[in-house]
Amino acid sequence: MQITGGARAICAGRADRGLTCINRRGTIHARLAPLLGDSYPSDMTVPWRKIWLELLVYPTYTLPIALAPVLVGVGLAVRDHVFRPVPALLGFAASWLLHVGGVMLDNYELLVRHPDNREHPELVEALQNGTLSLSALRGAIAFCFVVPVLSGPYFLHLAGTLVVVFGILGVVSSWGFAGPPLAYARHGIADPIFLAMFGVVAVAGTYYVQAAPLYLSPSNPFPLQALPVDAFVLGLPVGTLATIMMLVDDLRDRESDRAKGWRTGAVRFGPDWSRFEIVALATLAYLAPFWFWQELGFGPAILLPLLTLPQAVAMMRIICSERRVPELFPLAPRIAALSLIYGALSGIGIALG
């Protein structure tokens, strides 16, 4: 938490929500005083728009992370002359909703299991004053998971039975991040799952729903021709960036995660381990284009993502040198934006061959 300048706004919040600033309108419930400290105005409430849009849907985080692998898959489809905009767009919408549903479910579980945790004082206050209710949050979570499932018949007709595998993986990974019975985030195994989902499954799934209709037939119900090797490897760099964002969140949340009994890498092995893993993943992200160029037969345009290297280096310096938790709050949306730019440049480079 920190107090900003002239507007005297309180800034606090969950690590994976970034720095949340509350202005002077409304009231803060007295029970939050131990969470927010002594230096806060006593007449502040977080408006419902901030609760739902900025803290729960959180588009500056969820949209870039969901869109980046889709852009890579679209770039590959353009290169292979199988691009179909409608399936790609609908696939992105379904993927984004599942991602938002996972974020909301994470908040729901935190509110139910750890209502006095320092990570989400604004949401606790919103429950206290009626701005947010658990029933409304459950309804929003159900919407985010049910709507993608309802798109299943369209994709089943378009791309065949194999598309169900991608759907199941998406639902299970999003629900299982914080929801029972898996809740794999608290066991410290979210990083390989993030890398696989955002770096492999999302890209391969995006390509598959575009290419499969060209090969699907009664005699070929499982068109594996629509799953080339490139679809499984070209998204790994954006997958590493999505994983880095989660690891930064774990680094910032280390003490609160420890108090909750979570066993993230930052809790088990310490912050230096998390920083090493973050730098290693970033290095992989920026070495991969050279491998794509030399070994997979792409032209020099595949190196376009290297234009984002200065931005990535600046963030790595902050992560490796900064020990004050408030200074890490702005990094989540910055890494999300980096992932989107990287994914867009990668998609362009792939499309150009």
Buried (B, 14 or more C-beta within 10 A) or exposed (E): BBBEEEEEBBBBBBBBBBBBBBBEEBEBBEEBEEBBEEEBBEEBBBBEEBBBEBBBBBBBBBBBBBBBBBBBBBBBBBBBEBBBEEBBEBBBBBBBBBBBBBBBBBBBBBBEEBEEBBBBBBBBBBBBEEBBEEEEBEEBBEBBBEBBBEBBEBBBEBBBEBBEEBBEBBBBBBBBBBBEEBBBBBEBBBBEBBBBBBBBBBBBBBBBBBBBBBBBEEEEEBBEEBBBEBBBBBBBBBBBBBBBBBBBBBBBBBEBBBBBEBBBBBBEEEBEBBBBBBBEBBEBBBEBBEBBBEEEEBEEBBBBBBEBEEBBEEBBEBBEEEEEBEBBBEBBBBBBBBBBBBBBBBBBBBBBE
